[in-house]
Amino acid sequence: MNVLTLAALGPGSSPYKLLLVIHIIAVATAFGVPLAYGAISRASRERPGADGRALALINVQLQGRAALPALIIAAVAGLGLVGLSNEVWSFSDTWVSASFAVVIALIVVSAYLLLPALKRSAEASGTEDPKGEAGEKAKAQTAMATGLLHLGLVVTIVLMVWKPGA
């Protein structure tokens, strides 16, 4: 890229601002959607059989088709923001590296802990005893994974606000 092209980029540029909007919307989706899981799970456990399973499958669909993809989009957009920052931010900045590491961990938690727990919860909700051992175990795993996601969100926000090492 030539100097004029690089000068057109940076935090004040339209491409940067557009990517920032995408990043913010993706973060809101990735972390806002899981807030509904508790209420939906509770309702599914109160309705044994097909009705309870259908409600529990809503959580699986929300996680697999909205929250997890949004988290990945947020990560990619965040990388793009660093790249478009015209060297205001760098991948070697402590807060950028730490934030990226936390987000990678959250993607792993979301894909390999939360989504499978929601699937197990949906399976348990389709039984005659949705509050049985399998249902309670899935409920605990869902709560743990959702808690980890929100803890990671807070850590990432702190890193992005205070920018240690910048």
CYANA upper distance limits for C-alpha pairs under 8 A (distance plus 0.5 A):
  1 MET  CA      5 THR  CA      6.64
  1 MET  CA      6 LEU  CA      7.18
  2 ASN  CA      6 LEU  CA      6.94
  3 VAL  CA      7 ALA  CA      6.57
  4 LEU  CA      8 ALA  CA      6.87
  5 THR  CA      9 LEU  CA      7.33
  6 LEU  CA     10 GLY  CA      8.20
  6 LEU  CA     86 ASN  CA      7.06
  7 ALA  CA     86 ASN  CA      7.94
  8 ALA  CA     13 SER  CA      6.82
  9 LEU  CA     13 SER  CA      5.79
  9 LEU  CA     14 SER  CA      8.44
  9 LEU  CA     15 PRO  CA      7.68
  9 LEU  CA     16 TYR  CA      7.44
  9 LEU  CA     84 LEU  CA      6.42
  9 LEU  CA     85 SER  CA      7.31
  9 LEU  CA     86 ASN  CA      6.56
 10 GLY  CA     16 TYR  CA      6.84
 10 GLY  CA     84 LEU  CA      6.00
 10 GLY  CA     85 SER  CA      4.71
 10 GLY  CA     86 ASN  CA      5.13
 10 GLY  CA     87 GLU  CA      8.37
 10 GLY  CA     88 VAL  CA      8.07
 11 PRO  CA     16 TYR  CA      6.17
 11 PRO  CA     17 LYS  CA      7.45
 11 PRO  CA     84 LEU  CA      7.89
 11 PRO  CA     85 SER  CA      5.90
 11 PRO  CA     86 ASN  CA      8.07
 12 GLY  CA     16 TYR  CA      7.36
 12 GLY  CA     17 LYS  CA      7.43
 13 SER  CA     17 LYS  CA      6.75
 14 SER  CA     18 LEU  CA      6.52
 15 PRO  CA     19 LEU  CA      6.66
 15 PRO  CA     84 LEU  CA      8.50
 16 TYR  CA     20 LEU  CA      6.59
 16 TYR  CA     81 LEU  CA      6.77
 16 TYR  CA     84 LEU  CA      6.68
 16 TYR  CA     85 SER  CA      7.82
 17 LYS  CA     21 VAL  CA      6.75
 18 LEU  CA     22 ILE  CA      6.86
 19 LEU  CA     23 HIS  CA      6.54
 19 LEU  CA     77 ALA  CA      6.57
 19 LEU  CA     80 GLY  CA      7.82
 19 LEU  CA     81 LEU  CA      7.13
 20 LEU  CA     24 ILE  CA      6.66
 20 LEU  CA     77 ALA  CA      7.78
 20 LEU  CA     78 GLY  CA      8.32
 20 LEU  CA     81 LEU  CA      7.37
 21 VAL  CA     25 ILE  CA      6.66
 22 ILE  CA     26 ALA  CA      6.52
 22 ILE  CA     74 ALA  CA      7.96
 22 ILE  CA     77 ALA  CA      7.44
 23 HIS  CA     27 VAL  CA      6.66
 23 HIS  CA     73 ILE  CA      7.68
 23 HIS  CA     74 ALA  CA      5.32
 23 HIS  CA     75 ALA  CA      8.30
 23 HIS  CA     77 ALA  CA      5.81
 23 HIS  CA     78 GLY  CA      6.90
 24 ILE  CA     28 ALA  CA      6.66
 24 ILE  CA     74 ALA  CA      7.89
 25 ILE  CA     29 THR  CA      6.69
 26 ALA  CA     30 ALA  CA      6.45
 26 ALA  CA     70 ALA  CA      5.25
 26 ALA  CA     71 LEU  CA      6.87
 26 ALA  CA     73 ILE  CA      6.74
 26 ALA  CA     74 ALA  CA      5.61
 27 VAL  CA     31 PHE  CA      6.59
 27 VAL  CA     32 GLY  CA      8.42
 27 VAL  CA     70 ALA  CA      7.25
 27 VAL  CA     71 LEU  CA      6.87
 27 VAL  CA     74 ALA  CA      6.23
 28 ALA  CA     32 GLY  CA      5.84
 28 ALA  CA     33 VAL  CA      8.46
 29 THR  CA     33 VAL  CA      6.19
 29 THR  CA     66 ALA  CA      7.58
 29 THR  CA     67 ALA  CA      6.39
 29 THR  CA     70 ALA  CA      6.62
 29 THR  CA     71 LEU  CA      8.35
 30 ALA  CA     34 PRO  CA      7.93
 30 ALA  CA     66 ALA  CA      7.59
 30 ALA  CA     67 ALA  CA      4.58
 30 ALA  CA     68 LEU  CA      6.82
 30 ALA  CA     69 PRO  CA      8.18
 30 ALA  CA     70 ALA  CA      5.54
 30 ALA  CA     71 LEU  CA      5.50
 31 PHE  CA     35 LEU  CA      7.71
 31 PHE  CA     67 ALA  CA      7.42
 31 PHE  CA     71 LEU  CA      8.49
 31 PHE  CA    149 LEU  CA      7.90
 31 PHE  CA    150 HIS  CA      7.52
 31 PHE  CA    153 LEU  CA      8.11
 32 GLY  CA     36 ALA  CA      8.26
 33 VAL  CA     37 TYR  CA      8.04
 33 VAL  CA     62 LEU  CA      7.53
 33 VAL  CA     63 GLN  CA      8.13
 33 VAL  CA     66 ALA  CA      8.22
 33 VAL  CA     67 ALA  CA      6.65
 34 PRO  CA     63 GLN  CA      7.82
 34 PRO  CA     67 ALA  CA      7.77
 34 PRO  CA    146 THR  CA      7.30
 36 ALA  CA     40 ILE  CA      6.76
 37 TYR  CA     41 SER  CA      6.34
 37 TYR  CA     59 ASN  CA      6.47
 38 GLY  CA     42 ARG  CA      6.55
 38 GLY  CA    143 ALA  CA      8.41
 39 ALA  CA     43 ALA  CA      6.77
 40 ILE  CA     44 SER  CA      6.68
 40 ILE  CA     55 LEU  CA      7.03
 40 ILE  CA     56 ALA  CA      7.19
 40 ILE  CA     58 ILE  CA      8.30
 40 ILE  CA     59 ASN  CA      7.60
 41 SER  CA     45 ARG  CA      6.74
 41 SER  CA     55 LEU  CA      7.91
 41 SER  CA     56 ALA  CA      6.38
 41 SER  CA     59 ASN  CA      8.15
 41 SER  CA    121 SER  CA      8.33
 41 SER  CA    139 LYS  CA      8.40
 42 ARG  CA     46 GLU  CA      7.00
 43 ALA  CA     47 ARG  CA      7.23
 43 ALA  CA     52 GLY  CA      7.76
 43 ALA  CA     55 LEU  CA      7.81
 44 SER  CA     48 PRO  CA      7.79
 44 SER  CA     51 ASP  CA      7.76
 44 SER  CA     52 GLY  CA      4.50
 44 SER  CA     53 ARG  CA      6.99
 44 SER  CA     54 ALA  CA      8.21
 44 SER  CA     55 LEU  CA      5.74
 44 SER  CA     56 ALA  CA      6.04
 44 SER  CA    125 SER  CA      6.71
 45 ARG  CA     52 GLY  CA      6.59
 45 ARG  CA    125 SER  CA      6.27
 45 ARG  CA    130 PRO  CA      5.80
 45 ARG  CA    131 LYS  CA      6.72
 46 GLU  CA     52 GLY  CA      7.56
 46 GLU  CA    130 PRO  CA      8.28
 47 ARG  CA     51 ASP  CA      6.50
 47 ARG  CA     52 GLY  CA      5.03
 47 ARG  CA    125 SER  CA      8.22
 48 PRO  CA     52 GLY  CA      5.66
 48 PRO  CA     53 ARG  CA      8.02
 48 PRO  CA    125 SER  CA      6.61
 48 PRO  CA    126 GLY  CA      6.69
 48 PRO  CA    127 THR  CA      6.74
 48 PRO  CA    128 GLU  CA      6.02
 48 PRO  CA    129 ASP  CA      7.22
 48 PRO  CA    130 PRO  CA      6.59
 49 GLY  CA     53 ARG  CA      6.78
 49 GLY  CA    125 SER  CA      7.14
 49 GLY  CA    126 GLY  CA      4.99
 49 GLY  CA    127 THR  CA      6.03
 49 GLY  CA    128 GLU  CA      6.58
 50 ALA  CA     54 ALA  CA      6.52
 50 ALA  CA    126 GLY  CA      6.14
 51 ASP  CA     55 LEU  CA      6.88
 51 ASP  CA    126 GLY  CA      8.29
 52 GLY  CA     56 ALA  CA      6.70
 52 GLY  CA    122 ALA  CA      8.35
 52 GLY  CA    125 SER  CA      5.77
 52 GLY  CA    126 GLY  CA      6.58
 53 ARG  CA     57 LEU  CA      6.56
 53 ARG  CA    122 ALA  CA      5.78
 53 ARG  CA    123 GLU  CA      7.29
 53 ARG  CA    124 ALA  CA      8.23
 53 ARG  CA    125 SER  CA      5.30
 53 ARG  CA    126 GLY  CA      5.00
 54 ALA  CA     58 ILE  CA      7.20
 54 ALA  CA    122 ALA  CA      8.27
 55 LEU  CA     59 ASN  CA      7.93
 55 LEU  CA    122 ALA  CA      8.45
 56 ALA  CA     60 VAL  CA      7.42
 56 ALA  CA    118 LEU  CA      7.98
 56 ALA  CA    121 SER  CA      7.26
 56 ALA  CA    122 ALA  CA      5.14
 56 ALA  CA    125 SER  CA      7.18
 57 LEU  CA     61 GLN  CA      6.66
 57 LEU  CA    118 LEU  CA      8.45
 57 LEU  CA    119 LYS  CA      7.87
 57 LEU  CA    122 ALA  CA      6.12
 58 ILE  CA     62 LEU  CA      6.55
 59 ASN  CA     63 GLN  CA      6.55
 59 ASN  CA    118 LEU  CA      7.06
 60 VAL  CA     64 GLY  CA      6.46
 60 VAL  CA    115 LEU  CA      6.99
 60 VAL  CA    118 LEU  CA      6.15
 60 VAL  CA    119 LYS  CA      6.54
 60 VAL  CA    122 ALA  CA      8.20
 61 GLN  CA     65 ARG  CA      6.06
 61 GLN  CA     66 ALA  CA      8.00
 62 LEU  CA     66 ALA  CA      5.65
 62 LEU  CA     67 ALA  CA      6.75
 63 GLN  CA     67 ALA  CA      5.27
 63 GLN  CA     68 LEU  CA      6.19
 63 GLN  CA    115 LEU  CA      6.90
 64 GLY  CA     68 LEU  CA      6.22
 64 GLY  CA     69 PRO  CA      7.67
 64 GLY  CA    115 LEU  CA      7.37
 65 ARG  CA     69 PRO  CA      6.86
 66 ALA  CA     70 ALA  CA      6.41
 67 ALA  CA     71 LEU  CA      6.65
 68 LEU  CA     72 ILE  CA      6.92
 68 LEU  CA    107 ILE  CA      7.57
 68 LEU  CA    110 SER  CA      6.91
 68 LEU  CA    111 ALA  CA      7.48
 69 PRO  CA     73 ILE  CA      6.65
 70 ALA  CA     74 ALA  CA      6.51
 71 LEU  CA     75 ALA  CA      6.80
 71 LEU  CA    103 VAL  CA      8.49
 71 LEU  CA    107 ILE  CA      7.28
 72 ILE  CA     76 VAL  CA      6.76
 72 ILE  CA    107 ILE  CA      7.53
 73 ILE  CA     77 ALA  CA      6.43
 74 ALA  CA     78 GLY  CA      6.46
 75 ALA  CA     79 LEU  CA      6.79
 75 ALA  CA    100 PHE  CA      7.79
 75 ALA  CA    103 VAL  CA      7.21
 75 ALA  CA    104 ILE  CA      8.48
 76 VAL  CA     80 GLY  CA      6.71
 77 ALA  CA     81 LEU  CA      6.61
 78 GLY  CA     82 VAL  CA      6.94
 79 LEU  CA     83 GLY  CA      6.75
 80 GLY  CA     84 LEU  CA      6.49
 81 LEU  CA     85 SER  CA      6.39
 82 VAL  CA     87 GLU  CA      8.12
 82 VAL  CA     88 VAL  CA      8.41
 82 VAL  CA     89 TRP  CA      6.05
 82 VAL  CA     90 SER  CA      6.67
 82 VAL  CA     91 PHE  CA      7.57
 83 GLY  CA     87 GLU  CA      7.97
 83 GLY  CA     89 TRP  CA      8.44
 83 GLY  CA     90 SER  CA      8.16
 85 SER  CA     89 TRP  CA      6.43
 89 TRP  CA     93 ASP  CA      7.38
 89 TRP  CA     96 VAL  CA      8.25
 89 TRP  CA    166 ALA  CA      8.48
 90 SER  CA     96 VAL  CA      7.61
 91 PHE  CA     96 VAL  CA      6.29
 91 PHE  CA     97 SER  CA      6.46
 92 SER  CA     96 VAL  CA      7.62
 92 SER  CA     97 SER  CA      6.96
 93 ASP  CA     97 SER  CA      6.78
 93 ASP  CA    165 GLY  CA      6.51
 93 ASP  CA    166 ALA  CA      6.39
 94 THR  CA     98 ALA  CA      6.46
 94 THR  CA    163 LYS  CA      8.11
 94 THR  CA    164 PRO  CA      6.68
 94 THR  CA    165 GLY  CA      5.52
 94 THR  CA    166 ALA  CA      7.45
 95 TRP  CA     99 SER  CA      6.33
 95 TRP  CA    159 LEU  CA      5.92
 95 TRP  CA    160 MET  CA      7.11
 95 TRP  CA    163 LYS  CA      5.61
 95 TRP  CA    164 PRO  CA      5.91
 95 TRP  CA    165 GLY  CA      6.89
 95 TRP  CA    166 ALA  CA      7.67
 96 VAL  CA    100 PHE  CA      6.60
 96 VAL  CA    159 LEU  CA      8.42
 96 VAL  CA    160 MET  CA      8.24
 96 VAL  CA    163 LYS  CA      8.39
 97 SER  CA    101 ALA  CA      6.66
 98 ALA  CA    102 VAL  CA      6.70
 98 ALA  CA    159 LEU  CA      8.10
 99 SER  CA    103 VAL  CA      6.67
 99 SER  CA    156 THR  CA      5.85
 99 SER  CA    159 LEU  CA      6.99
 99 SER  CA    160 MET  CA      7.97
100 PHE  CA    104 ILE  CA      6.65
101 ALA  CA    105 ALA  CA      6.78
102 VAL  CA    106 LEU  CA      6.68
102 VAL  CA    152 GLY  CA      6.88
102 VAL  CA    155 VAL  CA      8.44
102 VAL  CA    156 THR  CA      7.39
103 VAL  CA    107 ILE  CA      6.69
103 VAL  CA    152 GLY  CA      7.94
103 VAL  CA    156 THR  CA      8.24
104 ILE  CA    108 VAL  CA      6.90
105 ALA  CA    109 VAL  CA      6.71
106 LEU  CA    110 SER  CA      6.42
106 LEU  CA    148 LEU  CA      8.17
106 LEU  CA    149 LEU  CA      6.46
106 LEU  CA    152 GLY  CA      7.25
107 ILE  CA    111 ALA  CA      6.51
108 VAL  CA    112 TYR  CA      6.14
108 VAL  CA    113 LEU  CA      7.97
109 VAL  CA    113 LEU  CA      5.52
109 VAL  CA    114 LEU  CA      6.74
109 VAL  CA    145 ALA  CA      6.91
109 VAL  CA    148 LEU  CA      8.15
109 VAL  CA    149 LEU  CA      7.85
110 SER  CA    114 LEU  CA      5.39
110 SER  CA    115 LEU  CA      6.62
110 SER  CA    145 ALA  CA      7.66
110 SER  CA    149 LEU  CA      7.93
111 ALA  CA    115 LEU  CA      6.01
111 ALA  CA    116 PRO  CA      8.00
112 TYR  CA    116 PRO  CA      6.82
113 LEU  CA    117 ALA  CA      6.61
113 LEU  CA    141 GLN  CA      7.91
113 LEU  CA    142 THR  CA      8.23
113 LEU  CA    145 ALA  CA      6.67
114 LEU  CA    118 LEU  CA      6.64
114 LEU  CA    141 GLN  CA      7.71
114 LEU  CA    142 THR  CA      6.10
114 LEU  CA    145 ALA  CA      5.78
114 LEU  CA    146 THR  CA      7.41
115 LEU  CA    119 LYS  CA      6.77
116 PRO  CA    120 ARG  CA      6.70
117 ALA  CA    121 SER  CA      6.58
117 ALA  CA    138 ALA  CA      5.66
117 ALA  CA    139 LYS  CA      7.98
117 ALA  CA    141 GLN  CA      6.39
117 ALA  CA    142 THR  CA      5.98
118 LEU  CA    122 ALA  CA      6.68
118 LEU  CA    138 ALA  CA      7.38
118 LEU  CA    142 THR  CA      6.86
119 LYS  CA    123 GLU  CA      6.80
120 ARG  CA    124 ALA  CA      6.68
120 ARG  CA    134 ALA  CA      8.14
120 ARG  CA    135 GLY  CA      7.96
120 ARG  CA    138 ALA  CA      6.34
121 SER  CA    125 SER  CA      6.56
121 SER  CA    134 ALA  CA      8.13
121 SER  CA    135 GLY  CA      6.08
121 SER  CA    138 ALA  CA      5.58
121 SER  CA    139 LYS  CA      7.06
122 ALA  CA    126 GLY  CA      7.02
123 GLU  CA    127 THR  CA      7.68
124 ALA  CA    129 ASP  CA      8.00
124 ALA  CA    130 PRO  CA      5.62
124 ALA  CA    131 LYS  CA      8.31
124 ALA  CA    132 GLY  CA      8.33
124 ALA  CA    134 ALA  CA      6.63
124 ALA  CA    135 GLY  CA      5.54
125 SER  CA    129 ASP  CA      8.05
125 SER  CA    130 PRO  CA      5.04
125 SER  CA    131 LYS  CA      8.37
125 SER  CA    135 GLY  CA      7.46
126 GLY  CA    130 PRO  CA      7.38
130 PRO  CA    134 ALA  CA      8.36
130 PRO  CA    135 GLY  CA      5.99
131 LYS  CA    135 GLY  CA      5.70
131 LYS  CA    136 GLU  CA      6.46
132 GLY  CA    136 GLU  CA      6.62
133 GLU  CA    137 LYS  CA      6.58
134 ALA  CA    138 ALA  CA      6.69
135 GLY  CA    139 LYS  CA      6.54
136 GLU  CA    140 ALA  CA      6.68
137 LYS  CA    141 GLN  CA      6.73
138 ALA  CA    142 THR  CA      6.50
139 LYS  CA    143 ALA  CA      6.67
140 ALA  CA    144 MET  CA      6.64
141 GLN  CA    145 ALA  CA      6.59
142 THR  CA    146 THR  CA      6.48
143 ALA  CA    147 GLY  CA      6.48
144 MET  CA    148 LEU  CA      6.71
145 ALA  CA    149 LEU  CA      6.75
146 THR  CA    150 HIS  CA      6.85
147 GLY  CA    151 LEU  CA      6.56
148 LEU  CA    152 GLY  CA      6.51
149 LEU  CA    153 LEU  CA      6.72
150 HIS  CA    154 VAL  CA      6.83
151 LEU  CA    155 VAL  CA      6.77
152 GLY  CA    156 THR  CA      6.53
153 LEU  CA    157 ILE  CA      6.60
154 VAL  CA    158 VAL  CA      6.65
155 VAL  CA    159 LEU  CA      6.72
156 THR  CA    160 MET  CA      6.64
157 ILE  CA    161 VAL  CA      6.53
158 VAL  CA    162 TRP  CA      6.49
158 VAL  CA    163 LYS  CA      8.26
159 LEU  CA    163 LYS  CA      5.69
159 LEU  CA    164 PRO  CA      7.15
